[in-house]
Amino acid sequence: MPPLTATRRRAALIALAMGGFAVGLTEFVPMGLLPDIARGLLPGTYAHSSADANSDAGWVVSVYALGVVAGAPTIAALSARVARKRLVLGLLVLFVVGTLASAVAPNFALLLLARFVAGLPHGAYFGAAGMLAANLLGPGSQAKGFAVVLSGLTTANVVGVPLITGLGQSAGWRSAYLAIAAVFLLTLLAVRAVVPEAPAHPGGSPRSELAALRAPRVWLAAAVAAIGFSGFFAVDSYIAPITTQVTGLSSAAVPWVLVAVGLGMTVGNAAGGWCADRQLRRSLMAGFLGIIAALVVFALIAHTTAGLFGGAFLVGATGLFVGPAMQARLIAAAPRAQLMGAAVNQSAMNTANSLGAAIGGLAIAGGLGYLAPSWLGAGLAAVGCVLTAAAFAADDRTARNHRPTNTATATAPAGIPATSADTP
């Protein structure tokens, strides 16, 4: 890569983070607009039962997540030899098309199809854009590169999601998708203008990327993320009806509750990244225990205004605390296929999105109330905690099986421990 000025490098990083910002909008804005979508495209069901209509509208969240799950590993494999900037631009075009189609969908079925298409580039974008950002920052900056792109997503939850949600409530949910499509288009133009070219990984191929999927560690880590993280989405997907139906606030309060969630996500992401760099195992275990506690507390106190806002902050903070650790564990599990590792992490997180929204919707439709997803989410996080402990135990067994039996050969070089209790 030719030398870049500091200004050009900063502009390129901002352009890539803009993509993360736009992805945060398209993923999280619909959660605050489910009642509006239900009223607009499911009027018959809404007239009969608003709970049933809101539950059905939750498929907008689930189908987007399914698109991420399907698209992330597929695109990662097929694009192994594609230059990273060209790949990012192609993914942004697909985002624009899928989001515009969402805005103009004439019925609920076509909206679901459009959301699936919009979800396809999600995981590959974070992988490819994160690698571009790492190249811009220099050697040894892989984690920082991903953090730059993810910072756009957390910023979206603090600023963009509440603003676009408010726009959708006042001007119609379709206007929200039009605004998001505009952000994607601006990002595309910015990336094209200021991000330098970058080649694909040397020796990359679909076979080498797909080879990562043969590693049991990858699948176990993905299962931990998919199940354990779904508790967060079980609550966040229905934050709008919780605000209006449980706490009794007006719909105008929904964007402010989303600000509380976003602030929690920002704090949790920063703290989780710092802790994961130092104690990965402890960060994951503590993170899942924190999610369990936060969801239980939320279910107990969300009836009051202070409880709703405080609980929403806790759910956001504990949920995103485990995000950096899961990313680090999956990339470590697939060191020769880092784009696939990052893509699998996004697939797992969005499986959690789909699973949490679906389970929460079933609980609500079954008459268990809008806070039932909190209790179910705590149970899912507990399963994630157990799976995490099982994964670490399997790592320890593997390390013992490969440990030299000869004391002379078992001695590590000076300054390097023979084993590490905190190996990813």
Phi, psi and omega in degrees: 000128181294156180301142180242148172288158179299323180294316179295319180296316180296319179296321179294319178296320178296320179298317179292322177293329176302323177297317175299322177299312181295321178296320176300322178296309186291334180278320191256337179301316181303333181297327178275352183246011181303316178298323179291319177295319180298316179295323185282320186248350178231054187296323180296313179295320181295322179294327180280316181202114179294328179295316179296319180295318178295323177296315178297321180296337178299343176294340174300320178289314184295318184291322174302315180297322177297324175298320178296315182299317181286320188281324188301302181290328180295310180293322179301319180288313185288338184257018184302330182255011181269134176304139190296320179295317179298321179297314180299317179297318178297321178295321179293324176299317180295323175300314181299314182297312181296323181287320175297319178298325177296321183293329186253005182302125184281343181213173186293322181298316180289330174297317178298319178297317180296322180291325176297314179298318181295334180279341185303316184276356189305301185295317180295328179297313181297323178293308184290316180294323177297322178290322175299316179297321178296320177298320180294326183278340177105173182304144178076017184241027182299312181296321179296324179298313177296323181296323179300312182293318180293335178297329176297320180293316180292324175297323178301321182288337178275318188249303190291315183299312177299319181295314181290327175297316176299321176299316180295325179290325184271325184247004180103145185297334179294326179296329178296315179293325176297318179296320179295319178300323178295322178294319177298319180295317177298320178298316179303313180295321181292316179298316180298325186279322192240343181276126181288162177293149177213130182287166173292166179298131181303131180078005180292145179202159175305322182296317182293323178292317181291336180300332179299333183285353178274352183276121179303326180299324180296314182292322179292318177297321178295321179296321178301312181293317185294321182271310186295326184275349184292338178299323177300314183287334177300327178270311186297330181295334185240030182294330180293306178293332175298317181298316185272323187268330182263307182281334177085020177272166178281166179297339178294341180279343185302312179302327181286327174294322177295327174298317179298317177298314181297319177297319176298318179298319180296314179295315181297319179297315180294313180293321180295321178296318180295315182289321182296328178294338185255316182218086186297312182298311180297325180296316180294313181296314179295324180297314180292322175297322177295319178299315179302311182297316182296319181292322177295315179299317179302315181298330183275334189241357186289353178292336181258158181297312179298320179295321179298310183291316178294318178294321179297320177298315181296318180297316179296318183292312182290325180298312182279347178299324182276349184302306180299323180294320179294320178298315181296319182293319182288322177294322177294329180285342180226066187294334181266002180217065188294327177296319177293319178300314178295322180293319179297323177299316179294323176298317181295316179297325181274341164296320175299319177302309182294314181297315181296315179296320182292314180295318177299318179296320178296320179295318180293314180296332179281004176083016182275353177097164185286345178266353178302322178302333179296315180293318177296321179297322178297321177295319178296320178296325177295321176297318177300321179296317179295317179296323177298315178298321179295321179296318179293323178296320177295320176300317181294321178296319178297318180297320179293321181294332181260005182282132180299142180272336179283124184298332180290319180278342182283342182289127181280158174301155182305131176086355181240117182292146180293323176222163179227126179289352183239025178296137179302000000 
